[in-house]
Amino acid sequence: MPRPHTDFLQSQTLAWQPSRFPHLPGCQVKLLSEDPDSGAQSLIVRFPSGWATVRPGVLGTGEELLVLEGALELDGRRFGPDGYGWFPPGSLRTLRAAPDGAVALVFFDGEPAWTDGAPAAGSKAPVASLIDAFELPWMSEGPELAYGCAGRRWKALRGAPHTGPATLLIASAPHLHPPRWCGAQEIHACAVELFVLSGDLLSHAGQLCAGAYCWRPAGIAHGPYGSRGGNLAIVRTHGARFNTELTAYEIALPRAPEYRPLLPPELRSCAVHPWRPQRY
């Protein structure tokens, strides 16, 4: 059974749950989606103030992490908001701490099975990649050509979208919309995962606000898209290179699209009404 189609979920509607991961003791999590076959998971993790662990060990799967709030100390380096980490399978974890608390997006590429202790003597553990995404340069020739002329920009955190799986930050300018508020839908050969970090995204399923999450399997038609105030999102592609085909037909994108999320049965109770942030 593949990971279920989720388009879209406002993470604010999920309840915090105690962490069941041995390398994240005392934390709270919100599970965004899970692959029942591989054990891959996407979640939000909340680290309490003063959290720390010196328990060395390795995970048997790859892990990506993006700091949303606060700061994490990872193996002697401090990362605030937009700090990004890629931990290959078998990479050693040592000191990890959140002196003042933190919230992070975490993606496991498979079942996050933890093994205590350092790798055997003489073996070479894979090296983690830790970067400040805020300092990466923007690229203007974006991977989605349909929106490149509208000012969409992107940063590559890991991989390259045109050659294989990748993790990107994608930013859209305010007042983005297709010509005449009508456009073709997009279809990708890869699964695409998206989390809105800031701003708004107008879509065929409604208006996504900061905190919105999508998992879209390969071959699913979606869009067109727009934005009133602009947005920033993290996007992960899975299973194939990121190419975009456009449908021969077009559909309308209202300025206030109807709320029509597509969610697996266990999440439908979270989408009875549209979620909107309180601004005033």
N, C-alpha and C positions, 0 to 999 in steps of 0.2 A: 504494500500500500504506500503510495507516494505521499510526500508532505502535502497537506490539504491547501487548496487555494484559499487565500485570505486577502480580501481586497475591499475594504480596508478596516483596520481595527485601531481605535484610539486607545493607546496604552493606559491612559488615565482611568479608563473604566475597569481595569483589572485590579484585583486585590493583591497586596504584597503577601508572599508566602515565605516561610522559613527555608533557607538554603539547605539542600540535601547533598551538596558537593563537599567532599572532605577537604578540598583545598580552599574553600570559601566558608569556613566556620563562622557562625554568628551573623552572617549576612542575610538579607532578604532579597527575593527575586520575583520578577514577573515574567512568566513564560509566554513569549510571543508566538512561537511555532516550534514544531518538533517533527522530525522525520521518524516514523515508527520503525522503519527498516534499518536505517544506519545509526540511529540515535543522535543525529545532528540536531542542534538546538540553537534557537535565537532567543535571547532574554535580556532583561534589564536587571542589573545587580546594584543593590544599595548597601554600601559599606558604612557601618556606624562609626561615629567619632571615636577615635582611639583604637580602631581596629588594627591588628597587626598579627602576623604569623611568620615564624622563622622555620616552619616545617619544610625541609627540602623534599623535593620530589619531582616527578614528571607526569605529564598527561600523555596518553597514548593516541591523542588526536590533535589536529591543529586548532588553534584558538586565535581569534581576533578580538581586539578590545578598543573601544573608543570612549574616552572620559567625557561625560556630559556635564557634571557638576563636581565641585570640590577638586581634590587632588589625590593621586595615588603615588606611592613610592614603590618602584619596581626595580629590584636588584640594584639599589643605589642611585637610581635616577628618579626625579620628581616630575610628574606629569599633571598639568592642570587641564581645564577644558580644551578639547580638541587634541589631546595627547592620544596617539594611536600606537598599538602594539600588535605584532604578528608573532605568535609563538608556534614554531613548527612542532610536529609530533616528536616527543622525546626530549624537548628542550628543558633544561634544568630550571626549576623555580626555587629561589632562596628567600631572601627577605622581601616581604610585601606588607605594605602598611597604608593606612588612611588616617593620619593623625587628626584631621578635622572632619572626617567623613567624606564620602564621595558617592557618585552615581555613575555607572558606566554601562554602555552597550557591550554585550559579550556574545560572540558567535562561536559555537563548537562545530567543527566539520564532521564529527562522529561522536560516538558514545564517549563522554568525558571520564574515562576510567583513570583513577589516580593511583600512582605507585610511589610509596615512600622511599626516600633515600636518593643519593646521587647515582649517576651511571657507574657501571663497573670500571675499576681502574684500567686505564689504557684505552678506554673507548672515548669517542669524541662526540659530545652531545651537540645537536643542532643549535645554532645561535639565533636568539630572538632579534627581531627588528623593531626598534622603538624610535618613533619620530614625533615631532611636533607638527601636526597637520596644518596649523595656523600659518606656519612659515613656508609651506610648499608653494611654488608658483602656480598661478592659474593658467590653464590652456584654453584657448578660444575656439579651436577647431574641435568641437565636442564630438563624442561618440554617437550622438543622436543628430544626424544631419538635418532632420526635419525641423529642428529647433535652433540649429547653429546660427542662422541669420538673425534670430531674435535675441541674441546676446547670452545664450546659455553657456556657462563655462564649467570646467571640471578640473579636478586634481586626482592623480592616480596614487592611491595609498599602497596598493599591491597589485601586481600583474598588469596586463595590457588588454583592454577590452576587445581589440580587433584580432587578438591571437589566442585568447583562452580566458578562463575564469579571472575575474578582476574585482577589486574593491575600489570604489570611486567616491569622491565628494562631488556633487553636482549642484550648481547654483543657477537659479533663474532670476531674471530681472523682473521688477514690478510691471504690471499691465501687460503681461504675456498672454496672448490668445491667438488661435489660428485665424487666418483671414476670414472676415465676415462671420466670425464665431462659428465656423463649420470646418471640419477637417477629417482626413482619413484616420483610421485606427492603425496602431502599430502591432506587429507580430515579431517576436524574437525566437530564435532557435534555442536559446538558453533559458533556464529559469532565472527570474529576476526578483531580488529582495530589496525593499526600500524602507527607510525610516526617515521621517521628516524631522530635521533638527530645529528648524525655525521657519517662520512664515506660514504661507498657505499654498495649497495646490488644488486647483479646480480640476475635477475629473468626471468621467462617465459615472462614477459611483458616488459622487458627492464632493464636498469640500473637505480636504484633509488639512488638519491643523498640526502644529508642532506636536510631536509625540505619536503621530499616525504611523502605522506599520502595514506593509503589504508583503505577501509572498505570492508570486504569480508563476505558475508552471510554464514550461516552454509551449509555444504555439497558441497562446491565449490572446485574442484580439483585445486591445485596450486603448484608452484615449478617445479623442484628443485631450490635450491638457492646456491649462492656463494658470495664471496667478494674478491676484490683485496687488499684493504687497511684496511679491518676490519670495523666494524660499531657498533653503539649503538642506540637502538630503544626503545621506549615505546610501549608496547603491552597491549591492553585491550581485555578481552574475555567476551562474553555476552551470557546469556541464558542457559548455560549448562557447565559442567566441560570440561576442555581442554584435549581432548584425540586425538591422531593422528593415523589415518589409512593410510596405504600406498597402492597405486594402484598396480595392478599386472603388469602393463606395465611400461616402462621407457621412458623418453624423454631426448633429448640432451640439455645441457646448454652451449651455446657458451661463450667464454671468453668476447666477445663483443655482447651481445644479441640484437636482433632486437627490436626496439621501437614499442611496440604494446599495449598501454594502453587501458583498458576497462573502459569507463567513461559514466555517464548518459548524455543525450543530452545537458543539460544546461552547461556542463563543457567541451564539446569536443573542443570548440574553444581555450581552454587553452593548448591543446596537439597537435597542428599542427606540431611542431618540438620538438625533444628532448631538454630538458633544461640541460645545463652543467654549473657548476661554472667556473669562470675565475681564473686560478691559476697562470698565468705568465703574 
